Amino acid sequence: MARETACKACGEEYRVTEEQIARILAAPMFSSELCVSEEEYRERLECCRTCVKLEGGFTCRACGCIVPVVAKLKGRTCPLPGGGRWPKPIG
């Protein structure tokens, strides 16, 4: 059974599943130069897993993003004040 979680700002009718996230990450844009390396992606996700702002394993309460999707993108940074939790970009 798929794990589901709700955004704190969304009603009960809005749910994000692991399958939906996997489908998003399978899109061609997520295998392009717009994305961080797999190593950097894993580091970002690990930082988020230990963050008190992570809700339900998917949602960042600091910005409302779907963490596994946003963490993959080079142009994004951790939204926490004071520089965020993600390591500086590799390379």
C-alpha positions in Angstrom: 0.0 0.0 0.0 1.3 3.5 -0.9 2.2 5.8 1.9 0.3 9.1 1.7 0.7 12.5 3.3 -1.0 15.8 3.2 0.4 19.3 3.0 -0.4 21.2 6.1 -2.1 23.9 4.0 -4.1 21.4 1.9 -7.4 19.8 2.6 -7.9 16.1 3.1 -8.7 15.6 -0.6 -5.1 16.4 -1.6 -2.6 13.6 -1.1 0.8 12.9 -2.5 1.9 9.3 -2.9 5.3 7.7 -3.4 4.1 6.5 -6.8 3.2 10.0 -7.9 6.6 11.3 -6.8 8.3 8.5 -8.7 6.3 9.3 -11.8 7.4 13.0 -11.6 11.0 12.0 -11.1 10.9 9.7 -14.1 10.1 12.7 -16.4 12.9 13.6 -18.9 13.7 16.9 -17.2 14.9 15.0 -14.2 17.7 13.4 -16.2 19.0 16.6 -17.5 21.6 19.3 -16.7 18.9 20.9 -14.5 19.5 18.3 -11.8 22.1 17.7 -9.2 24.2 14.5 -9.2 22.9 11.4 -7.5 25.5 11.9 -4.7 24.3 15.5 -4.1 20.7 14.4 -4.3 21.2 11.7 -1.6 23.0 14.3 0.6 20.1 16.7 0.3 17.5 14.1 1.1 19.5 13.0 4.2 19.6 16.6 5.4 15.8 16.8 5.0 15.2 13.5 6.7 16.7 14.9 9.9 14.9 18.2 9.7 12.1 19.1 12.1 10.3 20.9 9.2 9.8 17.7 7.2 6.2 16.5 7.4 5.1 13.0 6.5 8.4 12.3 4.7 7.6 14.4 1.7 6.5 17.9 2.5 8.7 20.8 3.7 6.8 22.9 6.2 9.2 25.8 5.6 8.2 26.3 2.0 5.5 23.7 1.2 7.5 21.9 -1.5 7.6 18.2 -2.2 11.1 17.5 -1.0 12.1 14.5 -3.2 11.2 16.6 -6.3 12.7 19.9 -5.3 15.9 18.4 -3.9 16.7 17.1 -7.4 16.9 20.5 -9.0 20.1 22.4 -9.2 18.4 25.8 -9.0 16.8 25.2 -5.7 18.2 25.6 -2.2 17.0 24.6 1.3 14.4 27.3 2.3 15.4 27.4 6.0 16.6 30.8 7.2 20.3 31.2 7.8 21.5 29.4 4.7 19.5 26.2 4.8 20.6 22.7 5.6 21.8 21.4 2.2 25.5 21.2 1.6 27.1 23.6 -0.9 26.8 22.4 -4.5 29.4 19.8 -5.6 31.6 20.9 -8.4 
